Amino acid sequence: MVVSIQAQDAFEPIYLLREYMKVEPGKEADYIKLEQTWKKVHLQRKADGGIIDWGLYRRVFPSGTNVEYDYMTVTIFKNGQKYEQASSIPWDYIVKLMDQQDMMVMENTDKYRKLVSRSIDILLERVQPNGPNIQITDVQPNPGQGGELVKMEKMMNPVFVEASRSGAIAGWGFGRYMFPVNEEQGSYYRIISTNTVNDMFEISTNSYLEKAFKKVYPSKNFDATMKSISSLITIKNTELWKEMDSTY
């Protein structure tokens, strides 16, 4: 999304609309073609300043016929006003971007996938650019400790900047779910992205994080800091996603 790796000290929070899809059996290729067709609209919305970006992701783990959804689209907005405007796109805005074949693809939208659910969250911290392999971890802070968690994650921002510069990860983010809020799922989340699947496997240990932490905060105790952060939260869920397409 951004060519340079940097901490976002003056970063204004942005809003993410997530839409979760269950693809009909045997229709995966058709579904991907459908999203690629809709991408024309997303690119125009981005050019017009209506959205910041859009992306399509396939869920890698967990996966299988019994999972509730297999794909996710993420549309990024600057504020609630932009979200409202984008929620009511005039049909003629869409039609002018499509040829006859595109329109035939779009008319079969409901035959290719079911829209399982939508959610909106706010991204509070981030380190960019992002990589195509994405780990999303949902966490729930202890009662009354959400503010402390936000403070600690902000403190960790420059550590992930350093980890990105070293090549251990590609990007990082921290955010809060807004609608709906489900404590069983977790009200906050962390995102770590990597450029390769092998890199994602490599970060399963904390060695990369400890190395970056000690470079950024040489006088701080890494183990004590990690223990302090861990004591604030319960990890609810971790999923692995693969970026399939985007407007980045």
Secondary structure, DSSP 4 states (H G I P E B T S, - for coil): --SS-B--TTPPPEEEEEEEEEEPTT-HHHHHHHHHHHHHHHHHHHHTTS-SEEEEEEEEES-STTSS-SEEEEEEESSHHHHHHHTT--HHHHHTT--HHHHHHHTTHHHHEEEEEEEEEEEEEEEBS--SEEEEEEEEEPTT-HHHHHHHHHHHHHHHHHHHHTTS-SEEEEEEEEES--TTT-SEEEEEEESSHHHHHHTTSSHHHHHHHHHH-TTS-HHHHHHHHHTTEEEEEEEEEEEEEE--
